[in-house]
Amino acid sequence: MKTGFLTGICLFMALLQGICQQKIDPDAIRQKMQWFADAKLGIFIHEGIYSVDGIDESWSFHNKKISHADYMKQLKGFTLSKYEPAYWADLIRETGARYAVITTKHHDGVAMYDTEMNELSILKATPARRDMIKPFFEELRKRDIKCGAYFSLIDWTEPDYPGFLKDSAKYKIEDDYDRWNKFRKFFQGQINEISTQFNPDLWWFDGDWEHSAEQWESEKIRQVILAKNPNAIINGRLQGYGDYETPEQNFPVTRPKFNWWELCMTTNDNWGFHHDENWKTPYEVITIFVDVVSNGGNLLLDFGPREDGTIPDEQVTVLKELGRWNKKHGEAIFNTIGGIPQGHFYGPTTLSKDSTNLYLFLHGQVEGTIMVKGLVNKIEEITVLGNGTKLAHKVVGKISWSHVPGLVYIDIPGDVQDKYVTVLKLKLNKPVRLYRGQGGFN
């Protein structure tokens, strides 16, 4: 979990190349991706042995903050003693999220399920002695929430991986292809296990940057997954053989040109449980979420449980507040499409799928008058979403002999404001039409 938005651009180019190589039917892809496009919100869960000491997941030993041996000592303290998968699933449902993604194995190589490919799992190597994934997926599916499996392609503990941190184990693939094939058999075996045992609706790969699509056998991996579940969705971190892109932490300033994209983001500054008090506030998370959806993307919001399976109060608060806001304003979020171009309204917007309803998002405590530019349509009604209050509007500067529309001014009274983000619903007479000219006679 270290790549940013600029890296996402490179991944997007690889994705295009992969699609061309696979001769994927674009219509079939769009049909398969529809639930993802409608979902808007997913919840990410990073749970692993790194939560015992509250240190960086995998990267702490990779970046030499701690030795690999000391990192692996955390196996002895990982218990899941208070793990309640039903509570996790209830909390996720409360947010309004349509899918959840959980770590099945991070770069440290510790499997969070019962793998038969080696002995390094929480069932065999920790006091937890239980599979974390199976009961969680069962609870998600009871609540009609899609199940996503995070899986790290790289494995910095497996001795046959060429990036293993012990100098004696490092090697170049071209110098020892038999050893590389041994590792490929290992990690692809784990993918087969996860596919067979859990049948994920979504695969969230990570770590593909260390090797090429050919070396990973990305096309083969994709085929194996789709042979089991033709409707499975794969993220873009498979060297060009995924379905959507995943900018990380950093929000794009302009709307991405990807068909489907998802911002993965933490609730503080770390993915797993950490001694990190830089919590994002509910207002910050909600405004980021709104901006993501306005730009045609999804938000994958992360929380990191403690080693016993409990969730920090600060993260629970953020998730519950996000859920309260979504319950009130979900019409403007779920099953919508990205809004009108920037410049027409100074804030995020979304549209109903038929484009006859335009939703305006007002961050913070907005009171007074707001303006919409270039709206050709007639506005039939304006209401405050979740409140029902009807608002008046005024068109200014419309000249009878010009096709250039006037400016729409809307007065916002102080008593209709939401605690975080107020949403206005503009019911239009027809699908939205916008004037994009330069004024005057053009």
N, C-alpha and C positions, 0 to 999 in steps of 0.2 A: 504494500500500500504506500508507494512513494511517487508514482508517476503523476504528473500534473496535466494541465490542459494542453500545453504545447506538445507534450508527448502524445496526447490524444489525437492531434492533427496527423502525426506520423502513423498512428495506429489506424486512423480513418483511411489513409491512402492504402495501407496494407489490406484493410477490409475490402476496399473496392477491387483491389487486385485479386483477392481471394474469391469474391463473388463472381468475377469474370471467369476465373479458372474453373469454378464449380458449375457454371452455367445455371445458376439458380433462377427459378421462375420468380420474377419480381412480384407478380400478383399473389403467388402462394406465400411469399415472405410477408407481404402486407397483411394477408389474412391471418397468418400465424401470429404476427406481432400486434394485432389489434387490442388484445387484452392488456398488453404491456403499455401501449399508447394511451389507453383509457385509465390505467391504474394510477398514474401520477405520483403515488407515494409507496415506497418500500421501506422496510426496516432492516438494517444490517446489524448483525451480532458477531462480535469478536470475543470468543471465549476460549481460553487455552491456559497452559501452565504459567504463562507470563503474568497471569493475574495473581499468582501466589505472592510474589514480591512487588507487584505493581510496576513492572518495567516494560520497556518497549518490546512488543511482540517480535521475536526473531531478530530484528535489527539491532537489539542491544548487544548481542554477541557478534553479529556481523560487523558492527561499527566499533567493536572492541571496547565498549563500555563495561563489559563483563566477559569473563571467559566462557567458552562453550560449556565447559564442565560445570561451572557454577550455575549457569543458566539451566542446565538439565537437572540440577539438584532440586529444582522446583517440582519435579515429578512427585516427590515424596509428600508435598503439601497440597496437592490438588485433590479436593474431596467431592465437590458437587453435593455436599451434605444437605443443603437446603434448596436444591434445584427443584423447581416446580414448573414443568413445561406448560401446564395448563395456565398458570399465572402469566407466563411470558406471552402465550398466545392471546390471552384475554387483553393484556396490555397493548399488544400490537393491533388487535381488532379495535380497541378503543381509540387509537390514533386515526383510524380510517384507512390505514394502509391496506393495499390489495395483495401485497406479497412480502415475503421476508427471506433474507439470505443469511445463512449461518456458516461459520467456519467448520469445514470437515477436516481440513489439515492446512496449517500455515507453513511458512518457509522452514520452521524448526523441525518439521517432519513428524510431529506428534499427531496421530490420527485420533479424532474425537468420536470414532465409531469402532466397531469390532472388525478390524482388518486382519486378513490372514496372510498378507504379504510380508509382514515382519512382526516383531514383538513390541513395537513402539506405538502403543495405543493407550488411551486412558483406562481401558478395561484391564490391560495386562501390566501396565507400568505405573499406575497411580492408585491411591486408596479409593478413588471414585468407584472403580470396578463396575462401571455402567456405560452403556451407549448413550451419548447425549443427543444424537441426531434422530433416531427412530421415534422416540416418544414425542419429540418436539414437532416433527412432521405430522405425526398422527393428530396432534392437537390443532395444528394449523388447518389441516384438511377438514376437521370437524367444523371449523368456522369459515370454510370456503375461502381460505387464504392460500395463494400460490406459494409453493415451496422452492427455495433457491439454495443451491449448494456452492459455497465458496471452496475452491480447491487450488492450492499452490502447485504449479508445475515444478518449480525448483524445490529442492529438498536439501537444505544445508547440513543435515545430520546423516543422511544416507551415504555410506562410504563409497558407493559406486557413482555418486554424482560428481562431476568434474569440478564443481565449485565447493566441494567439501573443505572445511576450514583448516583441517590438519594438512600441513604442507606435504606430507608423505602421500596423501591421497589425491592431490591435484594432478590432473593430466589433461592433455589435449585430445579431443575426440578423434581427430585424424590419426593420432598415434596409437589409440587403443579402442578401435571401433567395437570390438567384442564387449568391452566393459561398458561402453555407452549403450549398447543394445541390451545389456543386462539391466541397466537402470531404466531404459525405456519399458522393458517388460514389467518392471516393478511398478512404475508410476501409472502405466496404462492399466495394469491389473487393479490398482486402487480405483481408478475411474470406472472400470467395469463393476467392481464391488458396489460402489456408490450408486451406479445406474441400476443395478439389479436389486439392491436392498431397498433403495429409497425412491427411485424413479423421479428425480427432480423435474419440476416444471421449468426451471431456469438454472443454468450453470454459470457461475461467476469465477472464471479463471484469473489467476494472477501469476506474475513472475515470468511471462513469456519473453521478456526483453533479453534474457541471457542466451537465447539460442534462436535459430531460424525456424520457419515453418517446416522446412524439410527435416531438420534435426529432431524437432518435437514430433513429427508426423501429424501435423495439425489436421490435415484433411482426413486422415484415418480416424483421429479422435472424434472429429465431427460426425463422420459416418457411423461410428460405433454408437454414439449418443443417439443419433436420429433413428438408427435401426431399432433401438429399444423404445424410443418415444419420439415419433416424427414431429410432434408439436413442441418439443423442448426448445427453449430459447437459449442462445449462447452469447455471452458478452464479448466485447471486442478484443480481449486480451488472449487471443489464440493465433497471433501472427497472421491476421487477415481472414480467419475462418469463423468469425463471430457475426452476430446480427445487429449489434448496437454498440455505441461508444460510451466510455466511462471516464469523463474528466473527474479528477480527484481533488477535493478540497477547494480548488480555485474556481470561482464562478466566472464564466465567460462574460465579457463586456458587451459583445454583439451576439446576435442570435446564431448559434451553430448551424452549419449547413447539413448536418447529419439528418437522416430520416428519423432516427430514434437515438436518443441519448439520455444519460442518467448521471447526475451529479452525486457522487458518493462523498459523504461529509460526516465528520464526528460531532459529538455534542460538547466536547471540550477540545483539546488539541491532540488527543490520542485515541487510537482505535480500541484497544483493550483497556481493562481496568488499570488505572494509573494514579499515582499521587499527583494529580493535576487538577487544580481548582479553577482553571480558566473556563468556567462553564459558559456556554452560549445561553442567552436568556430566551424565554418563549417568544418574545417579540422578534429577536434576531432570527431565530429558526423559522418563524412564520413568514417574515418578510423575505427571507432567502427562498423559502419554498414557493411563495407566490411568484417571485421573479423567475424561478426555474420553469414553472408551469406556463407562465406568460411567454416564455421563449421556446415552448414546445417540448420541454424535457420532463424527466422524472427526478424526484429527490429520493436517494437511498440514505436514510438517516441512521447513524450507527449508535449503538450503546454497548458498553463493555461490562459484563457482570463480574463480580468478585469470584474468587476460586470456589466458594461454597454455592454459587448460583444465585445469590442475591444481587439486586440491582441498586446502585447508588440512588439516594433520594432525589438528587438534583436531576438525574436523567429521567426518573419516573415523572417528576414535575413537568419537565419539558414535553414528554410524550403525552401526558394527560392534557396539558394546556393546548397542544397542537390538536388533539382529538376534539376538545371542546370547540375550538375555532372551526375545525372542519365540519363538525356536526351542524353548525349554524350556517356555514357558507359553502357546503359541499357542491351545491348546484353550479357554482362558478369555477370549480376545480376539477372534479371527476367527470370523465366522459366529455371533456371540452377539447378545444384545439387552441393552439397558440394565438395570441391576440393580434391587434393591429400594429403596424410598424411604429417604431419610436418616432416621436415628433408630433403625432396626432394628439397624444395625451401624455402628460408628464408623470407617468407612473405605469405600473404593469396593467395588462389587460388580457382577457381571454374571450373566446367566442363559443357559443353553442355550436354543435356540429353542423347545423343548417345555416349558421352565421346570421340568424335573425335576432339573437340576443347578444349584446355586447356588455361585458362585465368590466367595471373600472375598480381598481384597488387603490385605496387611499391609506398610505402608511401613516401611522401615528395619529395624533389628535388633530384632524383637519376640520377647521371651521371657517366658513366664509364661502368664497366663490371659486369654483374650478372651471376649466375650459377644455373643450374638445375642438380640434381643428380638422377641416377637410372632410367632414361627415356629410355625404350627399343625401343619405336617407332622411326620411321623416321619422322623428322619435314619437312613438305612440304612448309610451309611459315610462317613467323612471321610478324605481322603488329601491329602498334600502334593503338589501338581502338579509334575511334572518330577523328583520324588524317589521317590514311591511309598510313603513311610512312612504307615502308618495311624495315626490319632489317635483317642483316646477322647474322649467328651463326657459331660456330666452335665446333667440337667434339674433346675432348682431352682425351687421355689415353685409347682409345678403342683398345684392342688387338685382332687380327684376330682369334686366336684359343680359345678365352674365350667368354662365353655368357654374361659376365658382361659388361653392357653398359659403354660407356665413359661419361665424364662430358660435359654438354652443356654450352658453354659460349656465352653470347649475349652482344654486345656492345650497350649502350644506349647513343645516342648523346644528347647534351644539349638542342637542339631546338625542341624536341618532347614532353617535359615534360608537364604534366597537373599541374594546379595550386595546386591541392590537392593530388590526387592519379592518377598515370599513369597506364594504363592497356595495357598489351601485349596479343595478341591473337596468340597462337601457333596452327596452323592447322596440325593435325597428320594424318599419312597414314591409321591408324586403330584406333579402340577404345583404350584408353590409357592402356599401360602395364608398370608396374613398377618392377624394380629389388629390392628385399627387403632382399638380403643376406648380407654376411659379407665380400665380396670381395674374392680375391685369387681364389682357385680352386672350391669353393662351388657353 
